[in-house]
Protein backbone atom coordinates (compact mmCIF):
# COMPACT_ATOMS: atom_id res chain seq x y z
CA UNK A 1 0.00 0.00 0.00
CA UNK A 2 1.25 3.40 -0.94
CA UNK A 3 0.94 6.04 1.74
CA UNK A 4 2.01 9.62 1.41
CA UNK A 5 2.61 11.70 4.51
CA UNK A 6 2.57 15.14 2.97
CA UNK A 7 1.26 18.28 4.58
CA UNK A 8 -1.61 20.10 2.93
CA UNK A 9 0.82 22.71 1.60
CA UNK A 10 3.07 20.00 0.15
CA UNK A 11 0.10 18.38 -1.59
CA UNK A 12 -0.86 21.72 -3.14
CA UNK A 13 2.77 22.27 -4.16
CA UNK A 14 2.91 18.91 -5.97
CA UNK A 15 -0.43 19.50 -7.65
CA UNK A 16 0.87 22.79 -9.00
CA UNK A 17 4.47 21.86 -9.85
CA UNK A 18 3.66 18.46 -11.33
CA UNK A 19 0.72 19.87 -13.30
CA UNK A 20 -1.49 17.02 -12.15
CA UNK A 21 -4.77 16.43 -13.90
CA UNK A 22 -8.00 16.10 -11.92
CA UNK A 23 -7.76 12.32 -11.56
CA UNK A 24 -4.15 12.31 -10.33
CA UNK A 25 -4.97 15.16 -7.97
CA UNK A 26 -7.78 13.13 -6.42
CA UNK A 27 -5.57 10.06 -6.15
CA UNK A 28 -2.84 12.05 -4.41
CA UNK A 29 -5.29 13.56 -1.95
CA UNK A 30 -6.93 10.22 -1.16
CA UNK A 31 -3.60 8.44 -0.72
CA UNK A 32 -2.51 11.21 1.59
CA UNK A 33 -5.72 10.70 3.62
CA UNK A 34 -4.92 6.97 3.89
CA UNK A 35 -7.70 5.65 1.65
CA UNK A 36 -7.18 2.06 0.55
CA UNK A 37 -6.56 1.13 -3.08
CA UNK A 38 -9.99 -0.48 -3.23
CA UNK A 39 -11.69 2.61 -1.82
CA UNK A 40 -9.92 4.86 -4.32
CA UNK A 41 -10.63 2.61 -7.29
CA UNK A 42 -14.31 2.38 -6.34
CA UNK A 43 -14.62 6.12 -5.88
CA UNK A 44 -12.96 6.84 -9.24
CA UNK A 45 -14.67 3.92 -10.95
CA UNK A 46 -11.41 2.41 -12.21
CA UNK A 47 -9.83 -0.99 -11.67
CA UNK A 48 -7.15 -1.46 -9.02
CA UNK A 49 -4.70 -2.30 -11.79
CA UNK A 50 -5.42 1.01 -13.51
CA UNK A 51 -5.07 2.73 -10.17
CA UNK A 52 -1.67 1.08 -9.66
CA UNK A 53 -0.51 2.47 -13.01
CA UNK A 54 -1.79 5.93 -12.08
CA UNK A 55 0.03 5.73 -8.74
CA UNK A 56 3.28 4.83 -10.51
CA UNK A 57 2.83 7.80 -12.82
CA UNK A 58 2.12 10.03 -9.83
CA UNK A 59 5.27 8.83 -8.08
CA UNK A 60 7.36 9.54 -11.18
CA UNK A 61 5.98 13.06 -11.46
CA UNK A 62 6.59 13.78 -7.78
CA UNK A 63 10.10 12.33 -7.95
CA UNK A 64 10.98 14.68 -10.84
CA UNK A 65 9.97 17.69 -8.73
CA UNK A 66 11.76 16.62 -5.56
Biopython code that builds the backbone (N, CA, C, O; Angstrom):
import numpy as np
from Bio.PDB.StructureBuilder import StructureBuilder

atoms = [
    (1, "UNK", "N", (0.837, -1.192, 0.000)),
    (1, "UNK", "CA", (0.000, 0.000, 0.000)),
    (1, "UNK", "C", (0.873, 1.243, 0.000)),
    (1, "UNK", "O", (1.825, 1.357, 0.772)),
    (2, "UNK", "N", (0.537, 2.141, -0.856)),
    (2, "UNK", "CA", (1.253, 3.403, -0.936)),
    (2, "UNK", "C", (0.607, 4.391, 0.019)),
    (2, "UNK", "O", (-0.611, 4.569, 0.021)),
    (3, "UNK", "N", (1.427, 5.022, 0.817)),
    (3, "UNK", "CA", (0.938, 6.040, 1.744)),
    (3, "UNK", "C", (1.847, 7.236, 1.656)),
    (3, "UNK", "O", (3.063, 7.120, 1.803)),
    (4, "UNK", "N", (1.257, 8.385, 1.415)),
    (4, "UNK", "CA", (2.007, 9.622, 1.406)),
    (4, "UNK", "C", (1.741, 10.341, 2.716)),
    (4, "UNK", "O", (0.614, 10.348, 3.210)),
    (5, "UNK", "N", (2.761, 10.936, 3.266)),
    (5, "UNK", "CA", (2.614, 11.697, 4.507)),
    (5, "UNK", "C", (2.986, 13.148, 4.259)),
    (5, "UNK", "O", (3.873, 13.696, 4.914)),
    (6, "UNK", "N", (2.300, 13.762, 3.308)),
    (6, "UNK", "CA", (2.570, 15.141, 2.967)),
    (6, "UNK", "C", (1.652, 16.062, 3.756)),
    (6, "UNK", "O", (0.544, 15.685, 4.136)),
    (7, "UNK", "N", (2.130, 17.265, 3.991)),
    (7, "UNK", "CA", (1.265, 18.279, 4.580)),
    (7, "UNK", "C", (0.328, 18.793, 3.492)),
    (7, "UNK", "O", (0.525, 18.517, 2.308)),
    (8, "UNK", "N", (-0.679, 19.533, 3.899)),
    (8, "UNK", "CA", (-1.612, 20.098, 2.933)),
    (8, "UNK", "C", (-0.884, 21.026, 1.962)),
    (8, "UNK", "O", (-1.169, 21.016, 0.764)),
    (9, "UNK", "N", (0.043, 21.819, 2.466)),
    (9, "UNK", "CA", (0.819, 22.712, 1.602)),
    (9, "UNK", "C", (1.677, 21.937, 0.609)),
    (9, "UNK", "O", (1.813, 22.343, -0.545)),
    (10, "UNK", "N", (2.252, 20.828, 1.049)),
    (10, "UNK", "CA", (3.066, 20.004, 0.153)),
    (10, "UNK", "C", (2.205, 19.396, -0.952)),
    (10, "UNK", "O", (2.619, 19.344, -2.110)),
    (11, "UNK", "N", (1.018, 18.942, -0.595)),
    (11, "UNK", "CA", (0.103, 18.378, -1.594)),
    (11, "UNK", "C", (-0.220, 19.435, -2.642)),
    (11, "UNK", "O", (-0.167, 19.156, -3.840)),
    (12, "UNK", "N", (-0.548, 20.629, -2.208)),
    (12, "UNK", "CA", (-0.860, 21.721, -3.143)),
    (12, "UNK", "C", (0.358, 22.058, -4.014)),
    (12, "UNK", "O", (0.219, 22.343, -5.204)),
    (13, "UNK", "N", (1.536, 22.024, -3.416)),
    (13, "UNK", "CA", (2.770, 22.272, -4.160)),
    (13, "UNK", "C", (2.935, 21.246, -5.278)),
    (13, "UNK", "O", (3.222, 21.616, -6.417)),
    (14, "UNK", "N", (2.759, 19.967, -4.967)),
    (14, "UNK", "CA", (2.914, 18.913, -5.968)),
    (14, "UNK", "C", (1.847, 19.007, -7.054)),
    (14, "UNK", "O", (2.127, 18.777, -8.230)),
    (15, "UNK", "N", (0.636, 19.343, -6.657)),
    (15, "UNK", "CA", (-0.433, 19.503, -7.651)),
    (15, "UNK", "C", (-0.048, 20.581, -8.653)),
    (15, "UNK", "O", (-0.233, 20.419, -9.859)),
    (16, "UNK", "N", (0.482, 21.668, -8.145)),
    (16, "UNK", "CA", (0.869, 22.787, -8.996)),
    (16, "UNK", "C", (2.121, 22.477, -9.820)),
    (16, "UNK", "O", (2.108, 22.618, -11.043)),
    (17, "UNK", "N", (3.186, 22.062, -9.164)),
    (17, "UNK", "CA", (4.471, 21.861, -9.848)),
    (17, "UNK", "C", (4.464, 20.670, -10.796)),
    (17, "UNK", "O", (5.148, 20.694, -11.819)),
    (18, "UNK", "N", (3.713, 19.647, -10.479)),
    (18, "UNK", "CA", (3.664, 18.458, -11.333)),
    (18, "UNK", "C", (2.588, 18.577, -12.414)),
    (18, "UNK", "O", (2.465, 17.711, -13.279)),
    (19, "UNK", "N", (1.820, 19.651, -12.353)),
    (19, "UNK", "CA", (0.722, 19.866, -13.295)),
    (19, "UNK", "C", (-0.181, 18.632, -13.371)),
    (19, "UNK", "O", (-0.428, 18.092, -14.450)),
    (20, "UNK", "N", (-0.658, 18.207, -12.226)),
    (20, "UNK", "CA", (-1.492, 17.018, -12.153)),
    (20, "UNK", "C", (-2.884, 17.285, -12.701)),
    (20, "UNK", "O", (-3.469, 18.344, -12.472)),
    (21, "UNK", "N", (-3.397, 16.311, -13.423)),
    (21, "UNK", "CA", (-4.773, 16.431, -13.896)),
    (21, "UNK", "C", (-5.722, 16.134, -12.730)),
    (21, "UNK", "O", (-5.281, 15.800, -11.630)),
    (22, "UNK", "N", (-7.001, 16.257, -12.978)),
    (22, "UNK", "CA", (-7.996, 16.100, -11.923)),
    (22, "UNK", "C", (-7.937, 14.713, -11.271)),
    (22, "UNK", "O", (-8.024, 14.592, -10.049)),
    (23, "UNK", "N", (-7.791, 13.685, -12.084)),
    (23, "UNK", "CA", (-7.756, 12.320, -11.559)),
    (23, "UNK", "C", (-6.527, 12.094, -10.669)),
    (23, "UNK", "O", (-6.654, 11.561, -9.567)),
    (24, "UNK", "N", (-5.359, 12.487, -11.131)),
    (24, "UNK", "CA", (-4.148, 12.309, -10.330)),
    (24, "UNK", "C", (-4.189, 13.159, -9.066)),
    (24, "UNK", "O", (-3.667, 12.756, -8.026)),
    (25, "UNK", "N", (-4.800, 14.319, -9.153)),
    (25, "UNK", "CA", (-4.967, 15.164, -7.967)),
    (25, "UNK", "C", (-5.811, 14.443, -6.917)),
    (25, "UNK", "O", (-5.461, 14.422, -5.737)),
    (26, "UNK", "N", (-6.912, 13.860, -7.352)),
    (26, "UNK", "CA", (-7.779, 13.127, -6.421)),
    (26, "UNK", "C", (-7.058, 11.923, -5.823)),
    (26, "UNK", "O", (-7.187, 11.645, -4.631)),
    (27, "UNK", "N", (-6.310, 11.221, -6.643)),
    (27, "UNK", "CA", (-5.568, 10.064, -6.149)),
    (27, "UNK", "C", (-4.559, 10.496, -5.094)),
    (27, "UNK", "O", (-4.465, 9.878, -4.034)),
    (28, "UNK", "N", (-3.814, 11.540, -5.372)),
    (28, "UNK", "CA", (-2.836, 12.046, -4.408)),
    (28, "UNK", "C", (-3.513, 12.423, -3.094)),
    (28, "UNK", "O", (-3.036, 12.052, -2.021)),
    (29, "UNK", "N", (-4.594, 13.139, -3.172)),
    (29, "UNK", "CA", (-5.292, 13.564, -1.949)),
    (29, "UNK", "C", (-5.816, 12.366, -1.163)),
    (29, "UNK", "O", (-5.703, 12.329, 0.062)),
    (30, "UNK", "N", (-6.384, 11.396, -1.856)),
    (30, "UNK", "CA", (-6.931, 10.217, -1.158)),
    (30, "UNK", "C", (-5.823, 9.356, -0.560)),
    (30, "UNK", "O", (-5.969, 8.838, 0.548)),
    (31, "UNK", "N", (-4.721, 9.200, -1.281)),
    (31, "UNK", "CA", (-3.600, 8.443, -0.724)),
    (31, "UNK", "C", (-3.054, 9.140, 0.514)),
    (31, "UNK", "O", (-2.677, 8.492, 1.490)),
    (32, "UNK", "N", (-3.016, 10.441, 0.462)),
    (32, "UNK", "CA", (-2.511, 11.214, 1.591)),
    (32, "UNK", "C", (-3.452, 11.111, 2.801)),
    (32, "UNK", "O", (-3.018, 11.254, 3.944)),
    (33, "UNK", "N", (-4.733, 10.863, 2.541)),
    (33, "UNK", "CA", (-5.720, 10.700, 3.619)),
    (33, "UNK", "C", (-5.862, 9.235, 4.029)),
    (33, "UNK", "O", (-6.753, 8.883, 4.802)),
    (34, "UNK", "N", (-4.979, 8.387, 3.508)),
    (34, "UNK", "CA", (-4.918, 6.969, 3.888)),
    (34, "UNK", "C", (-6.104, 6.131, 3.400)),
    (34, "UNK", "O", (-6.494, 5.165, 4.056)),
    (35, "UNK", "N", (-6.670, 6.496, 2.260)),
    (35, "UNK", "CA", (-7.696, 5.653, 1.648)),
    (35, "UNK", "C", (-7.012, 4.393, 1.120)),
    (35, "UNK", "O", (-5.844, 4.431, 0.733)),
    (36, "UNK", "N", (-7.726, 3.301, 1.104)),
    (36, "UNK", "CA", (-7.180, 2.056, 0.546)),
    (36, "UNK", "C", (-7.262, 2.100, -0.979)),
    (36, "UNK", "O", (-7.984, 2.919, -1.548)),
    (37, "UNK", "N", (-6.521, 1.220, -1.626)),
    (37, "UNK", "CA", (-6.559, 1.127, -3.084)),
    (37, "UNK", "C", (-7.967, 0.799, -3.559)),
    (37, "UNK", "O", (-8.438, 1.347, -4.556)),
    (38, "UNK", "N", (-8.629, -0.089, -2.847)),
    (38, "UNK", "CA", (-9.985, -0.481, -3.229)),
    (38, "UNK", "C", (-10.945, 0.707, -3.087)),
    (38, "UNK", "O", (-11.780, 0.936, -3.961)),
    (39, "UNK", "N", (-10.831, 1.442, -2.013)),
    (39, "UNK", "CA", (-11.688, 2.613, -1.818)),
    (39, "UNK", "C", (-11.486, 3.637, -2.936)),
    (39, "UNK", "O", (-12.447, 4.187, -3.474)),
    (40, "UNK", "N", (-10.227, 3.879, -3.272)),
    (40, "UNK", "CA", (-9.921, 4.863, -4.320)),
    (40, "UNK", "C", (-10.449, 4.380, -5.670)),
    (40, "UNK", "O", (-11.082, 5.141, -6.402)),
    (41, "UNK", "N", (-10.188, 3.129, -5.993)),
    (41, "UNK", "CA", (-10.631, 2.611, -7.292)),
    (41, "UNK", "C", (-12.158, 2.625, -7.400)),
    (41, "UNK", "O", (-12.700, 2.900, -8.471)),
    (42, "UNK", "N", (-12.841, 2.335, -6.316)),
    (42, "UNK", "CA", (-14.306, 2.376, -6.340)),
    (42, "UNK", "C", (-14.810, 3.807, -6.506)),
    (42, "UNK", "O", (-15.740, 4.060, -7.272)),
    (43, "UNK", "N", (-14.199, 4.723, -5.796)),
    (43, "UNK", "CA", (-14.624, 6.119, -5.875)),
    (43, "UNK", "C", (-14.397, 6.700, -7.271)),
    (43, "UNK", "O", (-15.216, 7.477, -7.764)),
    (44, "UNK", "N", (-13.289, 6.324, -7.903)),
    (44, "UNK", "CA", (-12.963, 6.839, -9.238)),
    (44, "UNK", "C", (-13.509, 5.968, -10.363)),
    (44, "UNK", "O", (-13.388, 6.306, -11.541)),
    (45, "UNK", "N", (-14.107, 4.850, -9.986)),
    (45, "UNK", "CA", (-14.674, 3.919, -10.951)),
    (45, "UNK", "C", (-13.627, 3.412, -11.945)),
    (45, "UNK", "O", (-13.850, 3.396, -13.156)),
    (46, "UNK", "N", (-12.485, 3.002, -11.403)),
    (46, "UNK", "CA", (-11.414, 2.405, -12.210)),
    (46, "UNK", "C", (-10.965, 1.118, -11.528)),
    (46, "UNK", "O", (-11.214, 0.920, -10.339)),
    (47, "UNK", "N", (-10.313, 0.257, -12.271)),
    (47, "UNK", "CA", (-9.826, -0.990, -11.673)),
    (47, "UNK", "C", (-8.618, -0.707, -10.778)),
    (47, "UNK", "O", (-7.974, 0.334, -10.902)),
    (48, "UNK", "N", (-8.322, -1.633, -9.888)),
    (48, "UNK", "CA", (-7.154, -1.461, -9.019)),
    (48, "UNK", "C", (-5.872, -1.503, -9.842)),
    (48, "UNK", "O", (-4.890, -0.849, -9.494)),
    (49, "UNK", "N", (-5.874, -2.259, -10.918)),
    (49, "UNK", "CA", (-4.698, -2.300, -11.793)),
    (49, "UNK", "C", (-4.471, -0.938, -12.463)),
    (49, "UNK", "O", (-3.340, -0.457, -12.539)),
    (50, "UNK", "N", (-5.531, -0.338, -12.936)),
    (50, "UNK", "CA", (-5.422, 1.011, -13.515)),
    (50, "UNK", "C", (-4.955, 1.986, -12.452)),
    (50, "UNK", "O", (-4.110, 2.841, -12.718)),
    (51, "UNK", "N", (-5.491, 1.864, -11.267)),
    (51, "UNK", "CA", (-5.067, 2.729, -10.169)),
    (51, "UNK", "C", (-3.575, 2.561, -9.894)),
    (51, "UNK", "O", (-2.869, 3.547, -9.682)),
    (52, "UNK", "N", (-3.099, 1.334, -9.895)),
    (52, "UNK", "CA", (-1.671, 1.083, -9.663)),
    (52, "UNK", "C", (-0.810, 1.789, -10.715)),
    (52, "UNK", "O", (0.244, 2.337, -10.390)),
    (53, "UNK", "N", (-1.252, 1.774, -11.959)),
    (53, "UNK", "CA", (-0.509, 2.470, -13.014)),
    (53, "UNK", "C", (-0.542, 3.979, -12.779)),
    (53, "UNK", "O", (0.462, 4.663, -12.982)),
    (54, "UNK", "N", (-1.678, 4.490, -12.359)),
    (54, "UNK", "CA", (-1.790, 5.932, -12.077)),
    (54, "UNK", "C", (-0.889, 6.324, -10.903)),
    (54, "UNK", "O", (-0.274, 7.391, -10.912)),
    (55, "UNK", "N", (-0.819, 5.462, -9.906)),
    (55, "UNK", "CA", (0.031, 5.733, -8.739)),
    (55, "UNK", "C", (1.502, 5.756, -9.161)),
    (55, "UNK", "O", (2.264, 6.609, -8.707)),
    (56, "UNK", "N", (1.899, 4.832, -10.018)),
    (56, "UNK", "CA", (3.280, 4.827, -10.508)),
    (56, "UNK", "C", (3.580, 6.107, -11.273)),
    (56, "UNK", "O", (4.653, 6.688, -11.112)),
    (57, "UNK", "N", (2.657, 6.544, -12.091)),
    (57, "UNK", "CA", (2.826, 7.797, -12.823)),
    (57, "UNK", "C", (2.933, 8.971, -11.848)),
    (57, "UNK", "O", (3.775, 9.852, -12.020)),
    (58, "UNK", "N", (2.099, 8.977, -10.851)),
    (58, "UNK", "CA", (2.119, 10.027, -9.832)),
    (58, "UNK", "C", (3.460, 10.066, -9.107)),
    (58, "UNK", "O", (4.020, 11.138, -8.879)),
    (59, "UNK", "N", (3.964, 8.909, -8.754)),
    (59, "UNK", "CA", (5.267, 8.831, -8.080)),
    (59, "UNK", "C", (6.376, 9.382, -8.964)),
    (59, "UNK", "O", (7.252, 10.104, -8.489)),
    (60, "UNK", "N", (6.341, 9.042, -10.250)),
    (60, "UNK", "CA", (7.362, 9.542, -11.179)),
    (60, "UNK", "C", (7.314, 11.063, -11.269)),
    (60, "UNK", "O", (8.351, 11.726, -11.255)),
    (61, "UNK", "N", (6.126, 11.601, -11.361)),
    (61, "UNK", "CA", (5.982, 13.059, -11.465)),
    (61, "UNK", "C", (6.485, 13.749, -10.198)),
    (61, "UNK", "O", (7.170, 14.769, -10.275)),
    (62, "UNK", "N", (6.154, 13.204, -9.051)),
    (62, "UNK", "CA", (6.587, 13.785, -7.783)),
    (62, "UNK", "C", (8.113, 13.680, -7.653)),
    (62, "UNK", "O", (8.773, 14.620, -7.211)),
    (63, "UNK", "N", (8.658, 12.532, -8.041)),
    (63, "UNK", "CA", (10.103, 12.328, -7.950)),
    (63, "UNK", "C", (10.870, 13.340, -8.800)),
    (63, "UNK", "O", (11.941, 13.792, -8.394)),
    (64, "UNK", "N", (10.341, 13.705, -9.971)),
    (64, "UNK", "CA", (10.981, 14.679, -10.835)),
    (64, "UNK", "C", (11.037, 16.074, -10.181)),
    (64, "UNK", "O", (11.965, 16.846, -10.422)),
    (65, "UNK", "N", (10.047, 16.373, -9.368)),
    (65, "UNK", "CA", (9.967, 17.691, -8.732)),
    (65, "UNK", "C", (10.829, 17.763, -7.473)),
    (65, "UNK", "O", (11.318, 18.833, -7.111)),
    (66, "UNK", "N", (11.011, 16.640, -6.818)),
    (66, "UNK", "CA", (11.759, 16.621, -5.557)),
    (66, "UNK", "C", (13.230, 16.800, -5.780)),
    (66, "UNK", "O", (14.003, 16.808, -4.823)),
]
sb = StructureBuilder()
sb.init_structure("model")
sb.init_model(0)
sb.init_chain("A")
sb.init_seg("    ")
for serial, (resi, resn, name, xyz) in enumerate(atoms, 1):
    if name == "N":
        sb.init_residue(resn, " ", resi, " ")
    sb.init_atom(name, np.array(xyz, "f"), 0.0, 1.0, " ", f" {name:<3s}", serial, name[0])
structure = sb.get_structure()
